[in-house]
Amino acid sequence: MLASIEPQKLEAGSGLSVWCGTCKRSATLNVAELVKRLGPDYSRLHWDLIEVIYCHECRAAGRDDRNIQFTNHAVSPEMRRR
């Protein structure tokens, strides 16, 4: 099974951020919104996410808008919701 944006990730409070290698901007992605828009079974692998996520600033400027990297932010045990 592919790595999906599973409900456990959402429930745990972990996050996902994106960094643009072209303009060096970064943003924290709203995991709940991703699940709502893409569905809980959508793959969270880089090559799947890059098909739907891009740098808005670079697109508006006519630059490469898919030169992006994703970072998974795991929640430490002491920060987990109980």
Protein Blocks (a to p, Z undefined) as FASTA:
>chain_A
ZZdddfklmmnopacddddfklopacdddfklmmmmnopkbcfbfklmmmmgccfklmmn
opafklccdddddddfklpcZZ
